[in-house]
Amino acid sequence: MTSRGKGHWIIPKGKVKPGKSAAVSAQEEVYEEAGARGTLDQAPLARFDLPLRGTDTHEQMQIFALEIEVLALTWPEMFQRRRRWASLAEALELVRMPHLRKALKNFATVMAPMV
């Protein structure tokens, strides 16, 4: 899906919500940003320490795999983002951020035995 206003292709992401695990927060973000619901693998595919813009601090990003079971026709951020299905090879070309590309490659490594 695209980032809000910038048109860059990204994967759904957000901050861990108070009182919720990173995995539950990720599931909620995927629905809000892309209208997808499903079963989330509780083990992160990737973890990154990313610098916060304009600061000397970092924050940890965890990326999870979601097996999509329901794709909503309407969702909270549908007018702010574009949703698009892509093959893994195409997604690697669309996504520019190195940490997101690495997460997609990790996903391919985990999923390859199952295909």
N, C-alpha and C positions, 0 to 999 in steps of 0.2 A: 504494500500500500504506500501511498505517498505521505510525506511529512506535511504538516499543516502549513499551507501557504508557500512552501519552498519548491514543491514538485519533485523532491528527491525521493527515490524509492528506498523504503526502510522496512523493518519488521516492527510489529507492535511492541511498545515499551512504555515503561512508566516507573514511578517510585513505589517502593513497598508501602502499603497503606497501614496506618497505625492499627495494631491489634490483629493483623493478618500476616500470614507467611508470604515469602517471596513468590511461591508457586500460586497461591490463591490470588494474590495481587496481579500476577501475570495473566491468569485466566480472565479476570475482570477487565484488564486492559485490552486483551484481544477482542472481547465482545464490544467494548466501548469504541475502539478504533477501527475494527474490521468486521464486526457483526458475526463473529465465529464463536461457537461453543463446542466443547468436546472434552476428551480425556487428556489431562496434562501429565506428562512424565515428571515425577517429583524431583528427579535428579537433573540439575542444570546441564545443558549441552556445553555451555561455555561460561566463564567468569572473566571479567575484565575490570581493571582499575582505571577509570577514565578521569582525566583532569576536568574540574569544573571551570567553565569559562570565566575568565577574569580573576581567578583565585589561584593560590598555590596548593589547594587541597584536591583530593581525588574522592570519587565515590565508586562503589562496586556495582557493576552491572552483571546480572545473571540472566542467561537466556535459556528458555525451556522449549521442549518440543510439545506440540499439541496435535492430537489426532482429532481432526474436525469431524463432528457428527451432525451439526446443524449450522447452516449458513443463513443468517437472517436476511430478509428482503429490506428491512429497515433497521438502523442501529443508531446509537447516540451521535456519532461523529460522521455520519454519512455525507453530510454537506460540506465537510471540511477536508475530506480525504478521498482519494480514488483507491478502489480495491481491484486487484488484478491477480489472476492465477498465472503462474509461470513455472516452467520446468526448472530444475535445480541449475542447469547450465545457464539458462536465461536469467535467473535470479542473480547468479554470480556476476553477470554482465551489468545488470540494472543497479545493483547495490554498490555504492561508491565507498562507504565507510569501511576501513580495513577491519575493524572489530566485528562488524556485521558479516562481512565476507568470511571471516574466520569461523564465525558461528555457523554459517551455512555449510562450510566445508566439514565442520565437526558433525553436523546433522547428517551429511552424506556418509560419513564414516560409520556412524551409529546405525543408520538405516540400510546401508548397502547389503548386509547379510539377510535382511528381511525381504528384499525385493526379488 
